[in-house]
């Protein structure tokens, strides 16, 4: 085997481990130059696509926090088919409806303000479904293991107004205000852009993210106001090993358009920084009851 062929096989292995795609698909991408050793998972090229994926990560991270996560699907997805212009995600069947209830935008009178991803709408795509954004072509296609799956979509009520139902083809004023604030956010909008890159890349690597919850589901992903991502778990993969795999997958490979920051140097173990944005890995102690104790032995 030539060095070039061997390198392509290594890239395909990294791609498959991150996305769950068939090896032949990843190998084909490596052969055509779509992926390489520095970036073995395709990035979203458009800013709108990255923003949509980033907002989904932020909502799912906090919305599914402390939930009954299944089979390591920390954000509700088991596989990904990423391209430069879009993304298809494999839904975990036990979490599919919770994923939609979390990301679809709504006004929550009890907790105040807008919840969900502003501007997100669910649309049929043949026999399946897509999450599309009202402001541009950005979309995430949903793949369910049951080809006849129809989502149980959230309704109005209990203090919730489902904006995606009431405003199917236009933004609600609260959504428009949220998006305006997001695009011009803060004193350092560059770090927001960098966080969009990191969040989007995490969403495109569900198999690696799922390794944190592979043991018995005692894991969380959350954010501090959407400004970072924290992954916590207690068993399965070691923190250093998960960090190594995420870095090998190209998670922190800085794009040319993202300026390097002094803060890009990690301050503590388990921190992955890029352009002033962060993903933090935390592996703690396990407090799960041992099987023998549950049986009363």
Buried (B, 14 or more C-beta within 10 A) or exposed (E): EEEEEEBBBBBBBBBBBBBBBEEEBBBBBBBEEBBBBEBBBBBBEBBBBBBBBBBBBBBBBBBBBEBEBBBBBBBBBBBBBBBEEBBBBBBBBEBBBBBBBBBBBBBBEEEEEBBBBBBBBBEEBEEBBBBBBBBBEBBBBBBBEEEEBEBEBBEEEEEBBBBBBEBEEEBBEBBBEBBEEBEEBEEEEBBBBBBBBBBBBBBBBBBBBBBBBBBBBBBBBBBEEBBBBBBBBBBBBEBEEBBEBBEBBBBBBBEEEBEEBEBBEBEEEBBBBBBBBBBBBBBEEBEEEEEEEEEEE
